[in-house]
């Protein structure tokens, strides 16, 4: 193994894996000193070696007790729900935007789409 093989391996892995540091493991670009200068398998054909893939993070759903979350839970086809939702969303985003996390936004989007698809 030489420096060019190591660099080639790094470039091939980087090009074939999409994602950030939490989704992929990039091999080093330099050889190490010692008996085993490069412990990573060289990528030369598909499939990509599993050691370059990170295990997916478990989806941690944080319990959020706030007014907006409670409103989402009680969205059983209430009249004016969409307008009320818009008002609360704008209020929260201007005052405390860090309260609404990804799982709440996903649930909001799902409920709004359901509500709009049921509307005539």
TAVENQUI-V464982 format. One record per backbone hydrogen bond with DSSP energy under -0.5 kcal/mol. NH is the residue of the N-H (numbers start at 1). CO is the residue of the C=O. E is the energy in kcal/mol with one decimal. If there is no record, write none. Layout:
nh: [NH NH]
co: [CO CO]
e: [E E]
//
This chain:
nh: [6 7 8 9 10 11 12 13 14 15 16 17 18 23 24 25 26 32 37 44 52 53 54 60 61 62 64 65 66 70 71 72 73 74 75 77 81 84 85 86 87 88 89 90 91 92 93 94 95 96 99 101 105 106 107 108 109 110 111 112 113 114 115 116 117 118 119]
co: [2 3 4 5 6 7 8 9 10 11 12 13 16 20 20 52 24 37 35 42 49 50 23 58 59 60 62 63 64 66 67 68 69 70 72 75 78 80 81 82 83 84 85 86 87 88 89 90 91 92 96 99 101 102 103 104 105 106 107 108 109 110 111 112 113 114 115]
e: [-1.8 -2.3 -2.6 -2.4 -2.3 -2.4 -2.7 -2.5 -2.5 -2.4 -1.8 -1.5 -0.5 -1.9 -1.5 -2.8 -0.5 -3.0 -0.6 -0.7 -1.7 -1.8 -1.2 -1.1 -0.7 -0.7 -0.6 -0.6 -1.1 -2.1 -1.9 -2.0 -1.8 -1.3 -0.9 -2.3 -1.5 -2.4 -2.8 -2.5 -2.2 -2.4 -2.8 -2.5 -2.1 -2.6 -2.7 -1.7 -1.6 -2.6 -1.5 -0.7 -2.2 -2.4 -1.9 -2.6 -2.5 -2.2 -2.4 -2.6 -2.4 -2.3 -2.7 -2.9 -2.4 -1.5 -0.9]
//
